[in-house]
Amino acid sequence: MSLSLPPLEPSHDKRLLRRQLQAERQTLIDRHQRAMHLQEVLRVWLMGRDDAAVGAYWPIKGEFDALPALYRWAEADEERCIGLPVTDKASKQLSFQMWFPGCEMEEDAYGIPKPKNTPVFHPTLLLVPCVGFGPRGVRLGYGGGFYDRTLAVLSPRPYTVGLAYANGFVPGLQAEPHDVPLDAILTDEGVAWQRPAG
């Protein structure tokens, strides 16, 4: 007989779950090894895509750093470029600016580094950090809704890929009405989920 987890209460349980998953992520003894595995998973996965404009994120709070893998990806073709998000405090949405190693950075409205005075960027593929993740592309973020608001209005909408360590999987995680599910999720153990084609 298998046990099923009860649905999470969005207002209360998700706050606790976020704290628990962040604390666990920051104290992972094998985080470096997991990061190396996820770098490899991401590099191999990108080889199957023809995108030339990938949006990423500046890692905070123990998040996986995708930038080294993306830099190697961009080096292989001069047409490829990388962008990082810039948070608008008023609209609580993200825009993107081009990033390259060594470009001048400054803090955004929330103290997260962003490129300074680089061109506006429109990703066709967007890498999204996950505090946790559930079945069918459900993502648990920090609770601010920035990615959900942004993806709801971006046109054309980029293909979205969540990045997380495998221990962040929460089987009972349910989407809320405003949640925009991801198209794929990659972990240090491989492709955790990908939306079927068609």
Residue, then its C-alpha position, 0 to 999 in steps of 0.5 A: m500500500s503506497l502513501s500519498l502526501p496531502p496537498l500543500e496549503p499554499s499560504h502556510d505549508k509552502r512557506l515552511l517548505r521553502r525554508q526547509l528546502q533552502a536550508e537543506r540546499q545550503t548545507l548539502i555536503d555533496r553540493h559541489q559534486r551535484a553542481m558538477h553533475l548538473q553542469e554536465v546534464l545542462r551542457v549535454w541537454l543544450m546540444g539538442r537545442d538550436d537556441a541562440a539566446v538563453g536567459a539565465y540567472w545570477p545564483i543566490k542562496g545556494e542555487f545551482d550556477a548555470l553560467p559556467a556551462l552557458y559560457r562554454w555553450a556560447e564560446a562554441d558559436e559567436e551567434r549565441c548570447i546569454g542574458l540575466p534578469v533585471t527585476d522591476k520593483a513596481s511591476k514585479q516582473l523581469s526583463f533581461q539584459m545581455w551578460f558576458p564574463g567580465c561585464e560590469m555589474e550592479e545591484d538590482a532593486y533587490g540587491i541581486p547583481k545584474p549587467k550594467n548598461t548592456p543591451v536588452f535581451h529577449p531569450t528563446l530559452l529561459l533557465v529558471p532556478c527552483v527551490g523545489f519542484g513537483p510533477r509535470g513541471v510544477r516549480l516552487g520558487y521564493g514566493g514572489g511570483f516574478y517568473d510567473r508574472t513575467l511568463a504570463v505576458l512574455s510574447p513570444r514565450p520562451y521555452t522554460v527549463g527549471l534547474a534544481y538538485a534532485n533532492g528538491f523533488v516534492p511529490g505532493l507539490q500542486a500548482e496554484p492557479h497563477d503558476v506557469p508550469l515549466d517546459a522541462i526540469l533538469t537535475d544533477e540526476g538528468v532530465a527529471w521532466q520534459r513536456p511531451a512534444g506536440 
